Every structure is written in structure tokens, then in C-alpha cells.
Amino acid sequence: MKDINKQLRKAYYDALQGITYNAAAVPVFYNEVPTDDYPEFYIVFSGINSNDSSTKNSADTSTNIQVGIYTQKDVSNTGDACDVIAGQVF
């Protein structure tokens, strides 16, 4: 089986880069947020797992990627930011 995780990570990062909330770009990180960054809302994707699902006639994988959407609002967090961002992710 050919390892596709690196290509998938780049493709997901590139696809998620265009997401906005209230005209602000939503930062995207792989695995974790840098310790010196404190975004109000952000996306973290991780946990790329690929299993060979090939047959004699095809080269296939069964792949899962975990995508998390986080908001940092202390008071009156209605979840609106998360819902709007999720609508663009899915």
C-alpha cells in the first residue's frame, strides 16, 4: 500500500484554508495549536488513519481524518461560530 497520509494532510490543509467566520479567516492547524497562538475560533485536524482496501483490480484505502472545530468565548457562547464553520467544513 502506498502511504497517502502526507498528500491527504496537505489537501485537507489547503481545502480548509478558505473557511471564514464573520469575514475573518479561520486558522487551521494540524494536531495542535501552537503555544503562542490564541485564536478565538479555529480548526484542528489530526488522526489520519489509512488501511489498505485494495483488490486485485484496484488500489484503494479506507481513510479516516478527525476534524475538530473550537471556539474560545467565555460568556454567552451560543455555538453559532461553531455551527457556521462546521457548515463550511462539511
N, CA, C and O atoms as CSV, one atom per row, in Angstrom:
chain,resi,resn,atom,element,x,y,z
A,1,MET,N,N,0.848,-1.187,0.000
A,1,MET,CA,C,0.000,0.000,0.000
A,1,MET,C,C,0.887,1.243,0.000
A,1,MET,O,O,1.846,1.330,0.767
A,2,LYS,N,N,0.568,2.174,-0.841
A,2,LYS,CA,C,1.274,3.441,-0.906
A,2,LYS,C,C,0.759,4.337,0.213
A,2,LYS,O,O,-0.451,4.439,0.414
A,3,ASP,N,N,1.664,4.990,0.944
A,3,ASP,CA,C,1.270,5.883,2.038
A,3,ASP,C,C,0.745,7.195,1.460
A,3,ASP,O,O,1.478,7.924,0.791
A,4,ILE,N,N,-0.519,7.487,1.723
A,4,ILE,CA,C,-1.145,8.696,1.181
A,4,ILE,C,C,-1.357,9.763,2.243
A,4,ILE,O,O,-1.909,10.821,1.941
A,5,ASN,N,N,-0.934,9.516,3.477
A,5,ASN,CA,C,-1.239,10.431,4.578
A,5,ASN,C,C,-0.681,11.838,4.367
A,5,ASN,O,O,-1.371,12.816,4.651
A,6,LYS,N,N,0.538,11.958,3.881
A,6,LYS,CA,C,1.131,13.285,3.672
A,6,LYS,C,C,0.333,14.078,2.626
A,6,LYS,O,O,0.052,15.261,2.815
A,7,GLN,N,N,-0.022,13.415,1.534
A,7,GLN,CA,C,-0.796,14.091,0.494
A,7,GLN,C,C,-2.174,14.487,1.009
A,7,GLN,O,O,-2.666,15.570,0.692
A,8,LEU,N,N,-2.802,13.615,1.803
A,8,LEU,CA,C,-4.105,13.948,2.381
A,8,LEU,C,C,-4.008,15.123,3.347
A,8,LEU,O,O,-4.864,16.008,3.345
A,9,ARG,N,N,-2.966,15.130,4.168
A,9,ARG,CA,C,-2.779,16.225,5.122
A,9,ARG,C,C,-2.662,17.555,4.387
A,9,ARG,O,O,-3.281,18.540,4.791
A,10,LYS,N,N,-1.878,17.596,3.316
A,10,LYS,CA,C,-1.737,18.828,2.542
A,10,LYS,C,C,-3.056,19.221,1.882
A,10,LYS,O,O,-3.430,20.394,1.887
A,11,ALA,N,N,-3.760,18.243,1.317
A,11,ALA,CA,C,-5.032,18.531,0.643
A,11,ALA,C,C,-6.071,19.062,1.629
A,11,ALA,O,O,-6.790,20.010,1.315
A,12,TYR,N,N,-6.158,18.463,2.817
A,12,TYR,CA,C,-7.095,18.948,3.828
A,12,TYR,C,C,-6.723,20.347,4.291
A,12,TYR,O,O,-7.588,21.212,4.424
A,13,TYR,N,N,-5.446,20.570,4.536
A,13,TYR,CA,C,-4.994,21.893,4.976
A,13,TYR,C,C,-5.357,22.943,3.929
A,13,TYR,O,O,-5.898,23.995,4.268
A,14,ASP,N,N,-5.065,22.665,2.673
A,14,ASP,CA,C,-5.381,23.610,1.600
A,14,ASP,C,C,-6.882,23.849,1.480
A,14,ASP,O,O,-7.310,24.988,1.290
A,15,ALA,N,N,-7.688,22.793,1.588
A,15,ALA,CA,C,-9.147,22.930,1.454
A,15,ALA,C,C,-9.750,23.712,2.618
A,15,ALA,O,O,-10.689,24.482,2.421
A,16,LEU,N,N,-9.225,23.526,3.819
A,16,LEU,CA,C,-9.780,24.194,4.996
A,16,LEU,C,C,-9.321,25.645,5.128
A,16,LEU,O,O,-9.917,26.405,5.891
A,17,GLN,N,N,-8.284,26.042,4.408
A,17,GLN,CA,C,-7.752,27.396,4.495
A,17,GLN,C,C,-8.743,28.476,4.069
A,17,GLN,O,O,-8.628,29.617,4.517
A,18,GLY,N,N,-9.697,28.152,3.233
A,18,GLY,CA,C,-10.621,29.159,2.724
A,18,GLY,C,C,-11.825,29.431,3.616
A,18,GLY,O,O,-12.701,30.210,3.239
A,19,ILE,N,N,-11.889,28.815,4.773
A,19,ILE,CA,C,-13.063,28.958,5.637
A,19,ILE,C,C,-12.989,30.261,6.427
A,19,ILE,O,O,-11.938,30.631,6.949
A,20,THR,N,N,-14.135,30.951,6.501
A,20,THR,CA,C,-14.208,32.223,7.230
A,20,THR,C,C,-15.395,32.221,8.183
A,20,THR,O,O,-16.342,31.450,8.032
A,21,TYR,N,N,-15.313,33.107,9.166
A,21,TYR,CA,C,-16.440,33.361,10.065
A,21,TYR,C,C,-16.491,34.859,10.305
A,21,TYR,O,O,-15.503,35.445,10.747
A,22,ASN,N,N,-17.629,35.493,10.022
A,22,ASN,CA,C,-17.787,36.946,10.118
A,22,ASN,C,C,-16.662,37.664,9.370
A,22,ASN,O,O,-16.069,38.612,9.884
A,23,ALA,N,N,-16.379,37.205,8.160
A,23,ALA,CA,C,-15.379,37.771,7.256
A,23,ALA,C,C,-13.941,37.610,7.749
A,23,ALA,O,O,-13.027,38.184,7.157
A,24,ALA,N,N,-13.722,36.854,8.806
A,24,ALA,CA,C,-12.363,36.595,9.305
A,24,ALA,C,C,-11.960,35.164,8.953
A,24,ALA,O,O,-12.756,34.232,9.068
A,25,ALA,N,N,-10.720,35.011,8.525
A,25,ALA,CA,C,-10.217,33.670,8.208
A,25,ALA,C,C,-10.147,32.821,9.472
A,25,ALA,O,O,-9.723,33.293,10.527
A,26,VAL,N,N,-10.567,31.569,9.355
A,26,VAL,CA,C,-10.499,30.628,10.473
A,26,VAL,C,C,-9.150,29.907,10.379
A,26,VAL,O,O,-8.885,29.220,9.393
A,27,PRO,N,N,-8.296,30.061,11.401
A,27,PRO,CA,C,-6.990,29.391,11.347
A,27,PRO,C,C,-7.134,27.871,11.365
A,27,PRO,O,O,-8.030,27.324,12.009
A,28,VAL,N,N,-6.239,27.206,10.649
A,28,VAL,CA,C,-6.250,25.752,10.557
A,28,VAL,C,C,-4.902,25.228,11.045
A,28,VAL,O,O,-3.847,25.729,10.658
A,29,PHE,N,N,-4.960,24.206,11.903
A,29,PHE,CA,C,-3.745,23.613,12.452
A,29,PHE,C,C,-3.810,22.097,12.299
A,29,PHE,O,O,-4.889,21.506,12.242
A,30,TYR,N,N,-2.632,21.485,12.235
A,30,TYR,CA,C,-2.540,20.033,12.210
A,30,TYR,C,C,-2.059,19.561,13.578
A,30,TYR,O,O,-1.016,20.008,14.053
A,31,ASN,N,N,-2.788,18.686,14.199
A,31,ASN,CA,C,-2.522,18.063,15.505
A,31,ASN,C,C,-2.741,18.975,16.706
A,31,ASN,O,O,-3.417,18.564,17.649
A,32,GLU,N,N,-2.206,20.183,16.719
A,32,GLU,CA,C,-2.375,21.051,17.891
A,32,GLU,C,C,-2.143,22.509,17.527
A,32,GLU,O,O,-1.530,22.825,16.507
A,33,VAL,N,N,-2.646,23.389,18.385
A,33,VAL,CA,C,-2.469,24.826,18.218
A,33,VAL,C,C,-1.106,25.205,18.802
A,33,VAL,O,O,-0.762,24.746,19.891
A,34,PRO,N,N,-0.328,26.027,18.108
A,34,PRO,CA,C,0.951,26.463,18.679
A,34,PRO,C,C,0.738,27.157,20.031
A,34,PRO,O,O,-0.276,27.822,20.242
A,35,THR,N,N,1.687,26.996,20.927
A,35,THR,CA,C,1.535,27.534,22.283
A,35,THR,C,C,1.515,29.052,22.327
A,35,THR,O,O,1.072,29.625,23.323
A,36,ASP,N,N,1.976,29.716,21.288
A,36,ASP,CA,C,1.987,31.182,21.279
A,36,ASP,C,C,0.839,31.778,20.463
A,36,ASP,O,O,0.847,32.973,20.166
A,37,ASP,N,N,-0.130,30.969,20.107
A,37,ASP,CA,C,-1.265,31.420,19.301
A,37,ASP,C,C,-2.551,31.246,20.106
A,37,ASP,O,O,-2.769,30.185,20.692
A,38,TYR,N,N,-3.414,32.277,20.146
A,38,TYR,CA,C,-4.655,32.237,20.926
A,38,TYR,C,C,-5.838,32.684,20.077
A,38,TYR,O,O,-6.440,33.720,20.361
A,39,PRO,N,N,-6.184,31.919,19.031
A,39,PRO,CA,C,-7.294,32.328,18.174
A,39,PRO,C,C,-8.640,32.190,18.887
A,39,PRO,O,O,-8.813,31.341,19.760
A,40,GLU,N,N,-9.587,33.044,18.494
A,40,GLU,CA,C,-10.930,32.992,19.082
A,40,GLU,C,C,-11.683,31.752,18.606
A,40,GLU,O,O,-12.482,31.180,19.347
A,41,PHE,N,N,-11.425,31.348,17.381
A,41,PHE,CA,C,-12.013,30.130,16.816
A,41,PHE,C,C,-10.991,29.542,15.860
A,41,PHE,O,O,-10.209,30.271,15.248
A,42,TYR,N,N,-11.001,28.214,15.732
A,42,TYR,CA,C,-10.002,27.567,14.887
A,42,TYR,C,C,-10.405,26.126,14.588
A,42,TYR,O,O,-11.313,25.568,15.204
A,43,ILE,N,N,-9.701,25.547,13.625
A,43,ILE,CA,C,-9.911,24.160,13.226
A,43,ILE,C,C,-8.614,23.395,13.471
A,43,ILE,O,O,-7.528,23.874,13.144
A,44,VAL,N,N,-8.737,22.212,14.044
A,44,VAL,CA,C,-7.592,21.311,14.203
A,44,VAL,C,C,-7.970,19.982,13.546
A,44,VAL,O,O,-9.004,19.396,13.867
A,45,PHE,N,N,-7.138,19.520,12.638
A,45,PHE,CA,C,-7.375,18.191,12.076
A,45,PHE,C,C,-6.198,17.294,12.412
A,45,PHE,O,O,-5.049,17.733,12.449
A,46,SER,N,N,-6.509,16.026,12.656
A,46,SER,CA,C,-5.477,15.078,13.078
A,46,SER,C,C,-6.000,13.663,12.916
A,46,SER,O,O,-7.071,13.437,12.351
A,47,GLY,N,N,-5.238,12.735,13.413
A,47,GLY,CA,C,-5.693,11.342,13.432
A,47,GLY,C,C,-5.927,10.754,12.071
A,47,GLY,O,O,-6.951,10.109,11.844
A,48,ILE,N,N,-4.994,10.960,11.147
A,48,ILE,CA,C,-5.144,10.381,9.816
A,48,ILE,C,C,-4.772,8.902,9.892
A,48,ILE,O,O,-3.634,8.548,10.198
A,49,ASN,N,N,-5.748,8.053,9.608
A,49,ASN,CA,C,-5.539,6.608,9.634
A,49,ASN,C,C,-5.961,6.011,8.295
A,49,ASN,O,O,-7.096,6.186,7.853
A,50,SER,N,N,-5.043,5.314,7.666
A,50,SER,CA,C,-5.336,4.687,6.377
A,50,SER,C,C,-5.132,3.179,6.472
A,50,SER,O,O,-4.143,2.707,7.032
A,51,ASN,N,N,-6.075,2.440,5.919
A,51,ASN,CA,C,-5.976,0.986,5.847
A,51,ASN,C,C,-6.112,0.560,4.397
A,51,ASN,O,O,-6.913,1.112,3.643
A,52,ASP,N,N,-5.338,-0.406,4.031
A,52,ASP,CA,C,-5.374,-0.914,2.663
A,52,ASP,C,C,-6.692,-1.641,2.407
A,52,ASP,O,O,-7.048,-2.574,3.128
A,53,SER,N,N,-7.405,-1.208,1.383
A,53,SER,CA,C,-8.661,-1.851,0.981
A,53,SER,C,C,-8.586,-2.275,-0.481
A,53,SER,O,O,-9.607,-2.391,-1.159
A,54,SER,N,N,-7.382,-2.502,-0.951
A,54,SER,CA,C,-7.172,-2.824,-2.361
A,54,SER,C,C,-7.735,-4.195,-2.724
A,54,SER,O,O,-7.866,-5.090,-1.888
A,55,THR,N,N,-8.054,-4.313,-3.984
A,55,THR,CA,C,-8.462,-5.598,-4.547
A,55,THR,C,C,-7.448,-5.957,-5.639
A,55,THR,O,O,-6.468,-5.241,-5.841
A,56,LYS,N,N,-7.683,-7.030,-6.315
A,56,LYS,CA,C,-6.797,-7.390,-7.420
A,56,LYS,C,C,-6.917,-6.403,-8.582
A,56,LYS,O,O,-6.020,-6.298,-9.418
A,57,ASN,N,N,-8.036,-5.685,-8.619
A,57,ASN,CA,C,-8.302,-4.780,-9.730
A,57,ASN,C,C,-8.151,-3.299,-9.403
A,57,ASN,O,O,-8.287,-2.459,-10.292
A,58,SER,N,N,-7.869,-2.959,-8.134
A,58,SER,CA,C,-7.790,-1.545,-7.777
A,58,SER,C,C,-6.849,-1.343,-6.588
A,58,SER,O,O,-6.578,-2.261,-5.814
A,59,ALA,N,N,-6.367,-0.112,-6.475
A,59,ALA,CA,C,-5.538,0.278,-5.336
A,59,ALA,C,C,-6.372,1.249,-4.505
A,59,ALA,O,O,-6.519,2.412,-4.881
A,60,ASP,N,N,-6.919,0.788,-3.382
A,60,ASP,CA,C,-7.842,1.580,-2.571
A,60,ASP,C,C,-7.366,1.650,-1.125
A,60,ASP,O,O,-6.613,0.800,-0.651
A,61,THR,N,N,-7.830,2.690,-0.444
A,61,THR,CA,C,-7.618,2.782,1.002
A,61,THR,C,C,-8.926,3.152,1.669
A,61,THR,O,O,-9.812,3.741,1.051
A,62,SER,N,N,-9.032,2.805,2.920
A,62,SER,CA,C,-10.129,3.255,3.768
A,62,SER,C,C,-9.481,4.204,4.764
A,62,SER,O,O,-8.671,3.782,5.589
A,63,THR,N,N,-9.830,5.483,4.693
A,63,THR,CA,C,-9.117,6.507,5.449
A,63,THR,C,C,-10.067,7.323,6.305
A,63,THR,O,O,-11.159,7.684,5.867
A,64,ASN,N,N,-9.642,7.614,7.538
A,64,ASN,CA,C,-10.384,8.479,8.458
A,64,ASN,C,C,-9.505,9.650,8.865
A,64,ASN,O,O,-8.308,9.488,9.100
A,65,ILE,N,N,-10.110,10.835,8.946
A,65,ILE,CA,C,-9.412,12.031,9.406
A,65,ILE,C,C,-10.324,12.723,10.407
A,65,ILE,O,O,-11.495,12.969,10.119
A,66,GLN,N,N,-9.796,13.034,11.573
A,66,GLN,CA,C,-10.574,13.716,12.612
A,66,GLN,C,C,-10.426,15.224,12.434
A,66,GLN,O,O,-9.312,15.743,12.358
A,67,VAL,N,N,-11.571,15.926,12.368
A,67,VAL,CA,C,-11.578,17.388,12.238
A,67,VAL,C,C,-12.328,17.955,13.433
A,67,VAL,O,O,-13.481,17.598,13.677
A,68,GLY,N,N,-11.665,18.848,14.183
A,68,GLY,CA,C,-12.281,19.488,15.345
A,68,GLY,C,C,-12.426,20.981,15.119
A,68,GLY,O,O,-11.536,21.622,14.561
A,69,ILE,N,N,-13.544,21.530,15.553
A,69,ILE,CA,C,-13.802,22.967,15.462
A,69,ILE,C,C,-13.927,23.485,16.880
A,69,ILE,O,O,-14.718,22.962,17.666
A,70,TYR,N,N,-13.150,24.516,17.218
A,70,TYR,CA,C,-13.098,25.016,18.591
A,70,TYR,C,C,-13.364,26.507,18.627
A,70,TYR,O,O,-12.973,27.246,17.723
A,71,THR,N,N,-14.041,26.941,19.691
A,71,THR,CA,C,-14.282,28.367,19.909
A,71,THR,C,C,-13.824,28.725,21.317
A,71,THR,O,O,-13.903,27.906,22.233
A,72,GLN,N,N,-13.348,29.945,21.481
A,72,GLN,CA,C,-12.853,30.415,22.778
A,72,GLN,C,C,-13.644,31.656,23.194
A,72,GLN,O,O,-13.151,32.780,23.093
A,73,LYS,N,N,-14.845,31.445,23.652
A,73,LYS,CA,C,-15.661,32.566,24.104
A,73,LYS,C,C,-16.157,32.224,25.495
A,73,LYS,O,O,-16.820,31.205,25.691
A,74,ASP,N,N,-15.839,33.069,26.457
A,74,ASP,CA,C,-16.139,32.764,27.850
A,74,ASP,C,C,-17.606,32.967,28.232
A,74,ASP,O,O,-18.168,32.182,28.996
A,75,VAL,N,N,-18.220,34.023,27.699
A,75,VAL,CA,C,-19.577,34.369,28.110
A,75,VAL,C,C,-20.512,34.280,26.906
A,75,VAL,O,O,-20.159,34.697,25.803
A,76,SER,N,N,-21.680,33.746,27.122
A,76,SER,CA,C,-22.728,33.687,26.095
A,76,SER,C,C,-22.273,32.993,24.813
A,76,SER,O,O,-22.518,33.499,23.718
A,77,ASN,N,N,-21.630,31.871,24.935
A,77,ASN,CA,C,-21.214,31.122,23.763
A,77,ASN,C,C,-22.424,30.363,23.230
A,77,ASN,O,O,-22.787,29.307,23.750
A,78,THR,N,N,-23.040,30.910,22.195
A,78,THR,CA,C,-24.255,30.317,21.631
A,78,THR,C,C,-23.965,29.132,20.721
A,78,THR,O,O,-24.876,28.383,20.370
A,79,GLY,N,N,-22.713,28.956,20.339
A,79,GLY,CA,C,-22.349,27.892,19.414
A,79,GLY,C,C,-22.499,28.281,17.963
A,79,GLY,O,O,-22.249,27.469,17.073
A,80,ASP,N,N,-22.908,29.526,17.709
A,80,ASP,CA,C,-23.126,29.986,16.347
A,80,ASP,C,C,-21.853,29.890,15.509
A,80,ASP,O,O,-21.898,29.431,14.368
A,81,ALA,N,N,-20.730,30.314,16.059
A,81,ALA,CA,C,-19.466,30.274,15.305
A,81,ALA,C,C,-19.151,28.844,14.895
A,81,ALA,O,O,-18.770,28.595,13.751
A,82,CYS,N,N,-19.305,27.923,15.803
A,82,CYS,CA,C,-19.025,26.516,15.521
A,82,CYS,C,C,-19.963,25.981,14.436
A,82,CYS,O,O,-19.528,25.255,13.542
A,83,ASP,N,N,-21.231,26.334,14.512
A,83,ASP,CA,C,-22.206,25.868,13.520
A,83,ASP,C,C,-21.906,26.412,12.125
A,83,ASP,O,O,-21.977,25.682,11.136
A,84,VAL,N,N,-21.571,27.695,12.054
A,84,VAL,CA,C,-21.277,28.315,10.757
A,84,VAL,C,C,-19.997,27.719,10.149
A,84,VAL,O,O,-19.950,27.414,8.958
A,85,ILE,N,N,-18.978,27.559,10.973
A,85,ILE,CA,C,-17.722,26.971,10.495
A,85,ILE,C,C,-17.947,25.535,10.058
A,85,ILE,O,O,-17.460,25.127,9.004
A,86,ALA,N,N,-18.675,24.767,10.847
A,86,ALA,CA,C,-18.948,23.363,10.511
A,86,ALA,C,C,-19.712,23.264,9.187
A,86,ALA,O,O,-19.478,22.344,8.404
A,87,GLY,N,N,-20.607,24.190,8.941
A,87,GLY,CA,C,-21.342,24.184,7.684
A,87,GLY,C,C,-20.431,24.349,6.482
A,87,GLY,O,O,-20.733,23.847,5.399
A,88,GLN,N,N,-19.325,25.044,6.660
A,88,GLN,CA,C,-18.358,25.217,5.565
A,88,GLN,C,C,-17.405,24.030,5.443
A,88,GLN,O,O,-16.914,23.729,4.355
A,89,VAL,N,N,-17.151,23.366,6.553
A,89,VAL,CA,C,-16.268,22.198,6.532
A,89,VAL,C,C,-16.966,21.031,5.863
A,89,VAL,O,O,-16.375,20.349,5.026
A,90,PHE,N,N,-18.219,20.797,6.222
A,90,PHE,CA,C,-18.938,19.637,5.714
A,90,PHE,C,C,-19.750,20.024,4.517
A,90,PHE,O,O,-20.435,19.181,3.937
